[in-house]
Amino acid sequence: MPGSHGIGRASSKIPMDRPPSRRRSPPMPASPPRAAVSTSESERSQAMVDSTSPVSNNGTSNTSASRSRLSTNFDTFLLMLTTQLKNQDPTQPMDANQFTQQLVQYSQIEQQLSTNDKLDKLIANSQGNQATTALGYLGTKVSFDASQATPGTSETKWTFTAATGDYTVRIRDAAGKVVKEQAVTVTGGAPSSYTWDNNRSDGSPVGTGTYTMELWQGTGAAATKVNVVNTGQVSSVDTSGSEITVTVGTQKVPVSKIKSITL
C-alpha cells in the first residue's frame, strides 16, 4: 500500500534453558594411616600363658616370683588392649568377650596365687608343729618300719626284731617283683639281721633303687606275713630336711615310719 511501511518483526531467539553446571566436590583429604597394632589374640594369649607358669613346691619365693610375673604381664596386656581399642576399625570393632574372658582369667590366677600363699603358711605352721612334736621323741624307745633299704656297694643289710622261728625272706624291687627268696632262722630276744649280696636268685646283680624285705612265717597257704620292724632309743632329731627324721643307733628314721613309742 502507498504510504504504508511494511512492519517487519524482529526475530528474537529465545535461548534454551541450560542445566545448571555441577561443581565437582574437591577430593577428600586422605585419612591419616592408622598405627599398626600387632595385638593379636595369640599374642595376648601368650602373655596369659607366661603368667600361668606352674608354681613349684619351693615355697613362698616361687609364689612371689609368679605374682611378679603376673603383674608385669597384666600391665603389658592392658597397654596392648588400650592401644588396640584406640586404633580399631570403627566398622569392625573388636569382640569385647575376648578381652573380658582374659580379664576373668587374670582374676582367677590372682586367686590361685593367694591360695598358694595361704597354703605356704599352713605348711610352715604344720612343719613347726611337727618339729615341736618330734622333740618329744628324744630319749624314748621307738619301734619303726625297717623293711626298706638301698643297696650298698657290695651288700645290703636289714636289722629287725622278730620272734624265734623259721622264716622265708623275700626281697622285692621298686616294681614289686621278687628278686630274691631265701629261708632263714631267727632267734628272738635280740635284734636280728639279714645281709643280702645284692644278687638275684639267679646270681645276676641288681640295679640301684629301693628294695623291700618281706618276712613270711610258715609255708604254703598257711604262711603269714610278719612286719619287719626294729626298735631303739632316739638320740637326736633332725628338722632340716623336707621330712623330719630321728636318729636311732646309726640309722636315720623318718618320723612317718615310727610305729610305736615307749618311755
HELIX and SHEET records of a PDB file:
HELIX    1   1 GLU A   41  SER A   51  1                                  11    
HELIX    2   2 THR A   60  ASN A   87  1                                  28    
HELIX    3   3 ALA A   96  ALA A  134  1                                  39    
HELIX    4   4 LEU A  135  TYR A  137  5                                   3    
HELIX    5   5 GLY A  220  ALA A  222  5                                   3    
HELIX    6   6 VAL A  255  LYS A  257  5                                   3    
SHEET    1   A 5 GLN A 251  PRO A 254  0                                        
SHEET    2   A 5 THR A 245  VAL A 248 -1                                        
SHEET    3   A 5 VAL A 229  ASP A 238 -1                                        
SHEET    4   A 5 LYS A 141  ASP A 145 -1                                        
SHEET    5   A 5 ILE A 258  THR A 262 -1                                        
SHEET    1   B 4 GLN A 148  ALA A 149  0                                        
SHEET    2   B 4 TYR A 211  GLN A 217 -1                                        
SHEET    3   B 4 GLY A 165  ARG A 172 -1                                        
SHEET    4   B 4 VAL A 178  VAL A 186 -1                                        
SHEET    1   C 3 GLN A 148  ALA A 149  0                                        
SHEET    2   C 3 TYR A 211  GLN A 217 -1                                        
SHEET    3   C 3 THR A 224  VAL A 226 -1                                        
SHEET    1   D 2 THR A 156  PHE A 160  0                                        
SHEET    2   D 2 SER A 192  TRP A 196 -1                                        
END                                                                             
